[in-house]
Amino acid sequence: MRAVQAREFGGPEVLAVRELPEPVAGPGEVVVDVAAADVMFLDTRLRGGWGADFFSIRPPYVPGGAIAGVVTAVGPDVDPVWVGKRVSTATAASGIGGGSPIGGYAEKALAKAETLVAVPDALSLPQAVALAHDGKTALAVFDHAAVQSGEWVLITAAGGGLGTLLIQLARAAGANVVAAARGAAKLELVARLGATAVVDYSEPDWSAKARAATGGEGVQVVFDGAGGSFGETALMVTADAGRFLGYGAAAGEFAGVDRAAAGARGIAVYGLFDITGADIDWHSLAERANAEVAAGHLEVVIGQTFPLEQAGRAHAAIESRAAIGRTLLTV
C-alpha cells in the first residue's frame, strides 16, 4: 500500500510516499481503508523531533492521528458487524505510547475498535475526520465554559478548525463573539460564521481593539487556542470574574498565565487538563458533534485538502500559518 513516511526528523521535505506492507488487525483492532486523514499542528511538531519524552515515535514512521474511511477487516476478538461500516477514529498509532508505526497518512491504517465512531449517512468522510479531534474537543471546552446569552466571548486562533466551531457554538448560545485571527482570509471567514467583531492579532494593538468591541468592559469568557504571548495578552481583555480557558498552543506553547494575578481579579483559569478530565465521555461528544453537523446546525470548515503525495505541502501550510480551518489528506 502507499503511505507517507517520515524517514527522519526534520522539515516537511522528509515526508515521502513509500510502498509499505498492509497492516494486519490484532486483538481489539480493525483495519480501515482510509478516505481522508486529519493533518494537525501536532503532526508538524512531531515530524520536527519535538515530543520524544511523551510520544514513542522513532523514524521511519507514518504520521497521522485521525482518519475516516471504511472498516475492511477486524481482529479476532472484534465484532464483525463493523466490516463495511463508515467510521471516524483515532489511529492505533496516535496518543502517548501509541504502539503502531503506521498512522493515518496511508491507504490503510489500524484503529482500536473502542475508538470507532459510526459516521451518519448525512456526513461525508472528510467532514467526519475534520471533526475527529475538533468536534469533541470544541464541545468539551464549550460545555466547561457554561457560556450565557449576552456574554462577550473572545476566541483566539478563531480561524482554525476548533475556533470556527466555537464561534458557532457561542453565537447559538446568544453570546457576542470577538474573533481574533491572522490575515484577511481568516478574518473574512470568522465574520461569515457570525463573529460580532473581528481583530487581527498580528497587529500590536489587537487587545485594545478587542476590549473596545465590548464597550470597554472586557469579555466574560476567553477561549484561547493560540497560547503563547497571544493567550497571555488575551487574559488582559478578560473582565473581572471572567473565565479563561486555555486549550491550544498554535503559537508553539500554551499561554503562561499568572494564575495568582488572575485569581486576584476573580478570573477562573482552566488549562487543557482541567477541561479534559477523566470523567468526560469522549465517544458521546464525538457522536454529538457528528450529529450537529449532519443536521446542519454546525458548519465544519475544511480549508485545504492535499493528496498523499503532497503531505509536505500540507505541513508547510500549517507551519506558515496559511491554513484555514482543518487541513486534510485525501486518499
RAMOTA-V958186 format. One record per residue. N is the residue number from 1. RES is the residue in one small letter. SS is DSSP state (A for helix, B for strand, O for the rest). OMEGA is omega in degrees with one decimal (NA if undefined). Layout:
n-><N:N>
res-><RES:RES>
ss-><SS:SS>
omega-><OMEGA:OMEGA>
//
This chain:
n-><1:2:3:4:5:6:7:8:9:10:11:12:13:14:15:16:17:18:19:20:21:22:23:24:25:26:27:28:29:30:31:32:33:34:35:36:37:38:39:40:41:42:43:44:45:46:47:48:49:50:51:52:53:54:55:56:57:58:59:60:61:62:63:64:65:66:67:68:69:70:71:72:73:74:75:76:77:78:79:80:81:82:83:84:85:86:87:88:89:90:91:92:93:94:95:96:97:98:99:100:101:102:103:104:105:106:107:108:109:110:111:112:113:114:115:116:117:118:119:120:121:122:123:124:125:126:127:128:129:130:131:132:133:134:135:136:137:138:139:140:141:142:143:144:145:146:147:148:149:150:151:152:153:154:155:156:157:158:159:160:161:162:163:164:165:166:167:168:169:170:171:172:173:174:175:176:177:178:179:180:181:182:183:184:185:186:187:188:189:190:191:192:193:194:195:196:197:198:199:200:201:202:203:204:205:206:207:208:209:210:211:212:213:214:215:216:217:218:219:220:221:222:223:224:225:226:227:228:229:230:231:232:233:234:235:236:237:238:239:240:241:242:243:244:245:246:247:248:249:250:251:252:253:254:255:256:257:258:259:260:261:262:263:264:265:266:267:268:269:270:271:272:273:274:275:276:277:278:279:280:281:282:283:284:285:286:287:288:289:290:291:292:293:294:295:296:297:298:299:300:301:302:303:304:305:306:307:308:309:310:311:312:313:314:315:316:317:318:319:320:321:322:323:324:325:326:327:328:329:330:331>
res-><m:r:a:v:q:a:r:e:f:g:g:p:e:v:l:a:v:r:e:l:p:e:p:v:a:g:p:g:e:v:v:v:d:v:a:a:a:d:v:m:f:l:d:t:r:l:r:g:g:w:g:a:d:f:f:s:i:r:p:p:y:v:p:g:g:a:i:a:g:v:v:t:a:v:g:p:d:v:d:p:v:w:v:g:k:r:v:s:t:a:t:a:a:s:g:i:g:g:g:s:p:i:g:g:y:a:e:k:a:l:a:k:a:e:t:l:v:a:v:p:d:a:l:s:l:p:q:a:v:a:l:a:h:d:g:k:t:a:l:a:v:f:d:h:a:a:v:q:s:g:e:w:v:l:i:t:a:a:g:g:g:l:g:t:l:l:i:q:l:a:r:a:a:g:a:n:v:v:a:a:a:r:g:a:a:k:l:e:l:v:a:r:l:g:a:t:a:v:v:d:y:s:e:p:d:w:s:a:k:a:r:a:a:t:g:g:e:g:v:q:v:v:f:d:g:a:g:g:s:f:g:e:t:a:l:m:v:t:a:d:a:g:r:f:l:g:y:g:a:a:a:g:e:f:a:g:v:d:r:a:a:a:g:a:r:g:i:a:v:y:g:l:f:d:i:t:g:a:d:i:d:w:h:s:l:a:e:r:a:n:a:e:v:a:a:g:h:l:e:v:v:i:g:q:t:f:p:l:e:q:a:g:r:a:h:a:a:i:e:s:r:a:a:i:g:r:t:l:l:t:v>
ss-><O:B:B:B:B:B:O:O:O:O:O:A:A:A:B:B:B:B:B:O:O:O:O:O:O:O:O:O:B:B:B:B:B:B:B:B:B:B:B:O:A:A:A:A:A:A:A:O:O:O:O:O:O:O:O:O:O:O:O:O:B:B:O:O:O:B:B:B:B:B:B:B:B:B:O:O:O:O:O:A:A:A:O:O:O:B:B:B:B:B:O:O:O:O:O:O:O:O:O:O:O:B:O:O:O:B:O:B:B:B:B:B:A:A:A:O:B:B:O:O:O:O:O:O:A:A:A:A:A:A:A:A:A:A:A:A:A:A:A:A:A:A:A:A:A:O:O:O:O:O:O:B:B:B:B:B:O:O:O:B:A:A:A:A:A:A:A:A:A:A:A:A:O:O:O:B:B:B:B:B:B:O:O:A:A:A:A:A:A:A:A:A:O:O:O:O:B:B:B:B:O:O:O:O:O:A:A:A:A:A:A:A:A:O:O:O:O:O:B:B:B:B:B:B:O:O:O:A:A:A:A:A:A:A:A:A:A:B:B:B:B:B:B:B:B:B:O:O:O:O:O:O:O:O:O:O:O:O:A:A:A:A:A:A:O:O:O:B:B:B:O:A:A:A:A:O:O:O:O:O:O:A:A:A:A:A:A:A:A:A:A:A:A:A:O:O:O:O:O:O:O:B:B:B:B:B:B:A:A:A:A:A:A:A:A:A:A:A:A:O:O:O:O:O:B:B:B:B:B:B:O>
omega-><175.7:177.9:175.5:-177.9:169.6:-173.6:175.7:173.4:-179.9:-178.7:-179.2:-177.4:179.3:179.8:-179.9:178.3:178.8:169.5:-177.6:176.1:178.0:179.1:178.5:-177.1:173.8:178.7:178.3:-174.9:172.7:171.0:-180.0:167.6:-170.1:171.9:-179.9:179.0:177.5:174.8:-173.5:172.9:177.9:178.7:-178.3:178.8:-179.6:178.5:179.5:177.3:178.8:170.1:-178.5:179.9:-175.2:-174.2:-177.9:-178.5:175.5:177.4:-4.0:178.4:176.9:-179.1:171.4:-175.3:-179.0:-177.4:166.6:-178.2:-176.3:177.7:-178.9:178.9:179.8:176.8:-172.6:-177.4:-178.1:-179.7:-178.6:177.4:180.0:-177.6:-179.1:-178.8:170.8:-174.5:162.5:-173.5:163.6:175.1:177.5:-178.8:-171.8:176.8:179.1:179.4:178.3:-168.2:-175.6:174.9:-179.4:176.1:-171.2:-178.9:-173.2:177.3:177.4:-179.8:175.9:173.2:174.7:-176.9:-176.7:-178.9:-176.2:174.5:179.1:-178.4:178.7:-178.9:-176.7:-177.4:176.7:178.8:172.9:176.5:-177.2:-178.7:175.7:178.3:-169.7:175.6:-170.8:-174.8:-177.2:179.0:178.3:179.9:178.7:179.8:-176.9:178.9:-178.1:-176.4:-178.9:-178.3:-179.2:177.0:179.4:178.5:172.9:-177.6:173.5:179.0:173.5:-171.3:-172.9:-179.3:177.9:-177.3:-179.4:-179.2:-179.1:175.9:-178.5:175.6:-176.3:178.9:-179.6:180.0:178.6:178.2:178.8:179.9:171.2:-172.9:166.3:-177.0:179.4:-179.2:-176.2:173.0:-173.1:-176.3:-179.4:178.6:177.4:179.2:-175.1:174.8:178.7:-179.1:172.7:179.7:179.0:178.1:179.3:176.4:177.9:-174.8:165.8:177.6:-172.8:-177.5:-173.6:-178.5:176.8:177.8:179.1:179.1:179.8:-179.7:-179.5:-174.8:177.6:-175.2:-175.6:-176.3:177.3:-176.7:169.8:168.3:-174.6:175.5:-177.1:-177.7:178.7:-177.9:178.5:177.9:179.0:176.9:179.6:178.1:179.9:-179.6:-177.0:177.3:174.3:-179.0:178.1:178.3:179.4:-179.3:-179.2:-175.0:-172.3:-179.3:-179.1:178.5:178.1:178.5:176.9:179.4:176.8:-173.9:175.1:-175.5:179.9:179.4:178.1:-179.9:178.6:177.3:179.4:-178.8:176.2:-178.2:179.0:174.4:-176.4:-176.1:172.4:-175.4:-172.8:-177.7:-176.0:-176.6:-177.8:175.7:-174.1:-179.1:178.7:177.9:178.1:178.3:179.3:178.7:178.2:-177.8:-179.9:178.7:179.8:-179.3:-179.7:-179.5:177.7:173.4:173.5:-173.5:173.7:-173.2:-176.6:176.1:-179.4:171.2:-179.2:-175.8:-177.7:178.6:177.9:177.5:177.6:178.8:-179.5:179.4:179.1:-176.8:179.2:-177.3:179.8:-175.4:177.9:179.9:179.7:175.1:-176.6:163.9:178.3:-177.9:NA>
//
